[in-house]
Amino acid sequence: MGNHLTPSELAKESGLERKDVIAKCVELGVPIFNGKIDKTLFQTTMQEFSELGPARAASI
């Protein structure tokens, strides 16, 4: 499977709802280009955010 997925495909792989994938992309600054999201960038950004914790990440 390719590295650029639709929000629905990424939601299925990540265990999130489609709307939550889109919300996280907007919140964390992960681009959605032509309706596709870079899976690796999304996963890496989500991992970094979870390691920082919400309080620390909010100050960035």
GUSELO-265750 format. One line per field, with one value per atom (N, C-alpha, C, O): residue in three letters; atom name; residue number from 1; x, y, z. Coordinates in nm, 4 decimals, m for minus. Each point is the difference from the previous one (the first is absolute). Layout:
BEGIN
residuo	(ala_...)
atomo	(CA_...)
num	(NUM_...)
c1	(X_...)
c2	(Y_...)
c3	(Z_...)
// end
This chain:
BEGIN
residuo	(met_met_met_met_gly_gly_gly_gly_asn_asn_asn_asn_his_his_his_his_leu_leu_leu_leu_thr_thr_thr_thr_pro_pro_pro_pro_ser_ser_ser_ser_glu_glu_glu_glu_leu_leu_leu_leu_ala_ala_ala_ala_lys_lys_lys_lys_glu_glu_glu_glu_ser_ser_ser_ser_gly_gly_gly_gly_leu_leu_leu_leu_glu_glu_glu_glu_arg_arg_arg_arg_lys_lys_lys_lys_asp_asp_asp_asp_val_val_val_val_ile_ile_ile_ile_ala_ala_ala_ala_lys_lys_lys_lys_cys_cys_cys_cys_val_val_val_val_glu_glu_glu_glu_leu_leu_leu_leu_gly_gly_gly_gly_val_val_val_val_pro_pro_pro_pro_ile_ile_ile_ile_phe_phe_phe_phe_asn_asn_asn_asn_gly_gly_gly_gly_lys_lys_lys_lys_ile_ile_ile_ile_asp_asp_asp_asp_lys_lys_lys_lys_thr_thr_thr_thr_leu_leu_leu_leu_phe_phe_phe_phe_gln_gln_gln_gln_thr_thr_thr_thr_thr_thr_thr_thr_met_met_met_met_gln_gln_gln_gln_glu_glu_glu_glu_phe_phe_phe_phe_ser_ser_ser_ser_glu_glu_glu_glu_leu_leu_leu_leu_gly_gly_gly_gly_pro_pro_pro_pro_ala_ala_ala_ala_arg_arg_arg_arg_ala_ala_ala_ala_ala_ala_ala_ala_ser_ser_ser_ser_ile_ile_ile_ile)
atomo	(N_CA_C_O_N_CA_C_O_N_CA_C_O_N_CA_C_O_N_CA_C_O_N_CA_C_O_N_CA_C_O_N_CA_C_O_N_CA_C_O_N_CA_C_O_N_CA_C_O_N_CA_C_O_N_CA_C_O_N_CA_C_O_N_CA_C_O_N_CA_C_O_N_CA_C_O_N_CA_C_O_N_CA_C_O_N_CA_C_O_N_CA_C_O_N_CA_C_O_N_CA_C_O_N_CA_C_O_N_CA_C_O_N_CA_C_O_N_CA_C_O_N_CA_C_O_N_CA_C_O_N_CA_C_O_N_CA_C_O_N_CA_C_O_N_CA_C_O_N_CA_C_O_N_CA_C_O_N_CA_C_O_N_CA_C_O_N_CA_C_O_N_CA_C_O_N_CA_C_O_N_CA_C_O_N_CA_C_O_N_CA_C_O_N_CA_C_O_N_CA_C_O_N_CA_C_O_N_CA_C_O_N_CA_C_O_N_CA_C_O_N_CA_C_O_N_CA_C_O_N_CA_C_O_N_CA_C_O_N_CA_C_O_N_CA_C_O_N_CA_C_O_N_CA_C_O_N_CA_C_O_N_CA_C_O_N_CA_C_O)
num	(1_1_1_1_2_2_2_2_3_3_3_3_4_4_4_4_5_5_5_5_6_6_6_6_7_7_7_7_8_8_8_8_9_9_9_9_10_10_10_10_11_11_11_11_12_12_12_12_13_13_13_13_14_14_14_14_15_15_15_15_16_16_16_16_17_17_17_17_18_18_18_18_19_19_19_19_20_20_20_20_21_21_21_21_22_22_22_22_23_23_23_23_24_24_24_24_25_25_25_25_26_26_26_26_27_27_27_27_28_28_28_28_29_29_29_29_30_30_30_30_31_31_31_31_32_32_32_32_33_33_33_33_34_34_34_34_35_35_35_35_36_36_36_36_37_37_37_37_38_38_38_38_39_39_39_39_40_40_40_40_41_41_41_41_42_42_42_42_43_43_43_43_44_44_44_44_45_45_45_45_46_46_46_46_47_47_47_47_48_48_48_48_49_49_49_49_50_50_50_50_51_51_51_51_52_52_52_52_53_53_53_53_54_54_54_54_55_55_55_55_56_56_56_56_57_57_57_57_58_58_58_58_59_59_59_59_60_60_60_60)
c1	(0.0848_m0.0848_0.0897_0.1092_m0.1555_0.0775_0.0136_m0.0640_0.1491_0.0273_m0.0983_m0.0142_m0.0538_m0.0961_m0.1404_m0.0400_m0.0344_m0.1308_m0.1089_0.0263_m0.1482_m0.1144_m0.0270_0.0457_m0.1192_m0.0332_m0.0712_0.0231_m0.1085_m0.0706_0.0961_m0.0106_0.1040_0.0979_0.0905_0.0305_0.0121_0.0869_m0.0738_0.0582_m0.1847_m0.0810_m0.0085_0.0123_m0.0331_m0.0099_0.1307_m0.0018_0.1148_0.1303_0.0386_0.0669_m0.1090_0.0429_m0.0992_0.0305_m0.1485_m0.0986_m0.0767_m0.0632_0.0683_m0.0734_m0.1198_m0.0116_m0.0761_m0.1088_0.0542_0.0984_m0.1610_0.0429_0.0054_0.0965_m0.1997_m0.0045_0.1121_0.0499_m0.0103_0.1088_0.1350_0.0869_m0.0694_0.1229_0.0123_0.1066_m0.2144_0.0021_0.0240_0.0779_m0.1435_0.0184_0.1443_0.0556_0.0050_0.1400_0.0938_0.0973_m0.1256_0.0825_m0.0040_0.1035_m0.2215_m0.0143_0.0687_0.0733_m0.0968_0.0563_0.1532_0.0654_m0.0091_0.1445_0.0754_0.1226_m0.1954_0.0652_0.0470_0.0928_m0.1558_0.0334_m0.0818_m0.1229_0.1899_m0.0735_m0.0846_0.0372_m0.1513_m0.0833_0.0066_m0.0541_0.1205_0.0234_m0.0759_0.0199_m0.1066_m0.0837_m0.0753_m0.0144_m0.0333_m0.0789_0.0799_m0.0583_0.1899_0.0855_0.0887_0.0366_m0.0032_0.0838_0.1194_m0.0142_0.1316_0.1209_m0.0088_0.0032_m0.0140_m0.0178_0.1155_m0.0227_0.1457_0.1172_0.0055_0.0280_m0.0544_m0.0006_m0.1084_0.0238_m0.1412_m0.1098_0.0373_m0.0168_0.0671_0.0340_0.1137_m0.0041_0.1044_0.1129_m0.0453_0.0390_m0.1202_m0.0498_m0.0870_0.0105_m0.0957_m0.0842_0.0864_m0.0281_0.1316_0.0885_0.0734_0.0076_0.0461_0.0704_m0.0929_0.0390_m0.1608_m0.0983_m0.0315_m0.0085_m0.0085_m0.0332_0.1183_m0.0204_0.1432_0.1166_0.0177_0.0454_m0.0812_0.0112_m0.1045_0.0256_m0.1424_m0.1109_m0.0751_0.0602_m0.1907_m0.0839_0.0382_m0.0060_0.0448_0.0332_0.1244_0.0026_0.0989_0.1244_m0.0197_0.0508_m0.1250_m0.0232_m0.0828_0.0167_m0.1044_m0.0846_0.0845_m0.0389_0.1525_0.0842_0.0900_0.0648_m0.0602_0.0865_m0.0628_0.0581)
c2	(m0.1180_0.1180_0.1248_m0.0015_0.1071_0.1232_0.0750_m0.0318_0.1319_0.0795_0.1159_0.0537_m0.0144_0.1089_m0.0578_m0.0636_0.0871_m0.0615_0.1050_0.1133_m0.1519_0.0873_m0.0010_m0.0901_0.1889_m0.0012_m0.1284_m0.0496_m0.0034_m0.1245_m0.1182_m0.0805_0.0700_m0.1086_0.0120_m0.0994_0.2216_0.0222_m0.0273_m0.0525_0.0881_m0.0274_m0.1499_m0.0457_m0.0300_m0.1454_m0.0590_m0.0896_0.1397_m0.0515_0.0437_m0.0741_0.1942_0.0538_m0.0265_0.0255_m0.0763_m0.0286_0.1223_m0.0028_0.1102_0.1220_0.0141_m0.0715_0.1632_0.0362_0.0951_0.0697_m0.0657_0.0871_0.1457_0.0706_m0.0260_0.1401_0.0305_0.1124_m0.2117_0.0192_0.0108_0.0757_m0.1513_0.0093_0.1412_0.0613_m0.0107_0.1346_0.1041_0.0931_m0.1074_0.0949_0.0003_0.1062_m0.2240_m0.0090_0.0632_0.0654_m0.0844_0.0625_0.1519_0.0662_m0.0122_0.1451_0.0467_0.0989_m0.1695_0.0366_m0.0055_0.0876_m0.1897_m0.0226_0.0519_m0.0096_0.0643_0.0588_m0.1005_0.0279_m0.1438_m0.0993_0.0339_0.0043_0.0196_0.0418_m0.1113_m0.1173_0.1581_m0.0884_0.0588_0.1076_m0.1785_0.0506_m0.0861_m0.1213_0.1854_m0.0712_m0.1162_m0.1063_0.1269_m0.1016_m0.1160_m0.1004_0.1116_m0.1085_0.0515_0.1175_m0.2070_0.0312_m0.0939_m0.1200_0.1753_m0.0816_m0.0815_0.0554_m0.1851_m0.0902_0.0108_0.0088_m0.0096_0.0059_0.1310_0.0011_0.1093_0.1310_0.0061_0.0509_m0.1020_m0.0015_m0.0812_0.0467_m0.1677_m0.0865_0.0576_m0.0060_0.0610_0.0593_0.1204_0.0157_0.0681_0.1187_m0.0392_0.0595_m0.1586_m0.0477_m0.0559_0.0241_m0.0977_m0.0579_0.1100_m0.0045_0.1026_0.1105_0.0785_0.0396_m0.0168_0.0725_m0.0760_0.0596_m0.1901_m0.0788_m0.0057_m0.0077_0.0114_m0.0018_0.1333_0.0027_0.1080_0.1314_0.0188_0.0646_m0.1207_0.0213_0.1248_0.0941_m0.0924_0.1112_0.1357_0.0996_m0.0918_0.1285_0.0618_0.1197_m0.2007_0.0503_0.0333_0.1012_m0.1866_0.0206_0.1260_0.0652_m0.0304_0.1191_0.1271_0.1017_m0.1065_0.1199_0.0213_0.1040_m0.2016_0.0098_0.0884_0.0200)
c3	(0.0000_0.0000_0.0000_0.0567_m0.1195_m0.0120_0.1306_0.1002_m0.1047_0.1186_0.0157_0.1098_m0.2173_0.0057_m0.0041_m0.0975_0.2058_0.0161_0.0148_0.0404_m0.0734_0.0249_0.1505_0.0704_m0.0210_0.1430_0.0435_0.1103_m0.1956_0.0331_0.0106_0.0925_m0.1864_0.0033_0.1219_0.0659_m0.0368_0.1149_0.1312_0.0949_m0.0905_0.1190_0.0245_0.1137_m0.2193_0.0121_0.0530_0.0844_m0.1337_0.0428_0.1408_0.0720_m0.0326_0.1293_0.1132_0.1165_m0.1502_0.1034_0.0468_0.1056_m0.1835_0.0323_m0.0926_m0.0995_0.1327_m0.0902_m0.1056_0.0247_m0.1419_m0.1099_0.0445_m0.0291_0.0992_0.0446_0.0993_0.0044_0.0752_0.0954_m0.0701_0.0433_m0.1516_m0.0790_m0.0574_0.0071_m0.0632_m0.0584_0.1077_m0.0203_0.1343_0.1099_0.0500_0.0280_m0.0165_0.0442_m0.1017_0.0375_m0.1654_m0.1037_0.0126_m0.0080_0.0275_0.0147_0.1279_m0.0010_0.1101_0.1304_0.0003_0.0566_m0.1193_0.0060_m0.1218_m0.0064_m0.0897_m0.1165_m0.1038_m0.0758_0.0717_m0.1021_m0.1250_0.0059_m0.1183_m0.1198_m0.0622_0.0007_m0.0538_m0.0807_m0.1402_m0.0256_m0.0649_m0.1343_m0.1006_m0.0074_m0.0692_m0.0979_0.0643_m0.0604_0.1826_0.0683_0.0561_0.0409_m0.0379_0.0507_0.1126_0.0038_0.0869_0.1154_m0.0016_m0.0237_0.0492_0.0090_0.1299_0.1099_m0.1248_0.1144_0.0993_0.1207_m0.1702_0.0872_0.0759_0.1199_m0.1881_0.0661_0.1071_0.1095_m0.1401_0.0965_0.1235_0.1127_m0.1337_0.1127_0.0841_0.1229_m0.1884_0.0724_0.0812_0.1157_m0.1756_0.0696_0.1186_0.1072_m0.1256_0.1108_0.1127_0.1174_m0.1516_0.1016_0.0764_0.1228_m0.1941_0.0660_0.0902_0.1098_m0.1543_0.0802_0.1284_0.1074_m0.1186_0.1190_0.0975_0.1211_m0.1728_0.0874_0.0729_0.1144_m0.1805_0.0629_0.1081_0.1016_m0.1235_0.0901_m0.0426_m0.0516_0.0726_m0.0463_0.0574_m0.0721_0.1984_0.0617_m0.0636_m0.0288_0.0073_m0.0601_m0.1469_m0.0483_m0.0236_m0.1430_m0.0246_m0.1031_0.1947_m0.0164_0.0039_m0.0574_0.1236_0.0106_m0.1203_m0.0115_m0.0782_m0.1186_m0.1049_m0.1066)
// end
